[in-house]
Amino acid sequence: MTETAAAVKRGGSKMAIIGAGSVGSAIAFACLMRSVVSELLIDDYDKKICEGQVLDLQDAAFVSSTKIRVGTPKECGQADIIVITAGARQRPGETRDELVHRNEEILSSVLSGLQPINPHAILVLVANPVNILTCMAQKLSGLPSHQVIGTGTVLDSVRFRVAMKDLLHVSETSVHGYIVGDHGDKQVAVWSSATIGGKPLLSFEEVKVLDLSKEAEKVARKAYTIIDLKGATSFGIAAVVSELALCITLNKLSVMPISTYCERFQACLSFPVSLGANGVERIIYPDMNAKEIAMVEASAEATRQACHNYM
């Protein structure tokens, strides 16, 4: 894959969600409320749960222009946007990387059931560890790498901006800063190039007194706190996926930090990309200092090791 994608195609109108658990159903609800697509299909190995979720979601569809129904794996494979949430749930105290062996088998089975996959589809990985599963899906799906993405560090970056919003009393949309690399313990907060109103974040007096490592750790650990308290995260990631889907269907070309193959680091990592109807249009590497680059390199090496059979 080059740093810019090829020709643009029309945005999708049919979306499939594989997995009807807490995350999949929350994503379906978020997309339904925003009328992201004209038709929404849901599939799950547990057909009873899947049907129940669809019936419940249909009760909410009166406020939306989206039609929602149960889809077969073959039907889902022909959707314009395919979201894979199916995977083992992260247990309290378990790292995302520890999920890899359990989720590799699940991903392989799901992708096999979707074949033949629509060659123009955009495949979105939500299950963890997202960088590793994105790498696997790029090889197993048969799709070009710019059409296979993971949710990456969009949610982590939102958490980072909200933390700065609360500290500096500005809107989170006015904080221009990213978490990059890994959606997990190896994620990297790019403090060095973060700004508010064009002013470097590190120049604010309130930020100068912070322990930056501890603040970054709080962002990284928030998901574990939620999992400890309620068993799983769902609402935040649902909002993220609905926004990614809108970027695709409307060809918005918004810049968001998602998992994709990065030539610079020879691995699937999360970096800001321009996302549109064709998937990843351009990767944008933020300016990073030597320490931040070294941390990203370490994350990339760990990802390459885990994906050595798929590189």
Helices and strands as residue ranges (DSSP letters): E 14-18, H 22-33, E 39-43, H 47-60, G 61-63, E 67-70, H 73-77, E 81-84, G 97-99, H 100-114, E 122-125, H 130-141, G 145-147, E 148-150, H 154-168, G 172-174, E 175-176, E 179-180, E 188-189, G 191-193, E 195-196, E 199-200, G 201-203, H 205-208, H 212-230, H 235-249, E 254-262, E 267-276, E 279-283, H 290-306
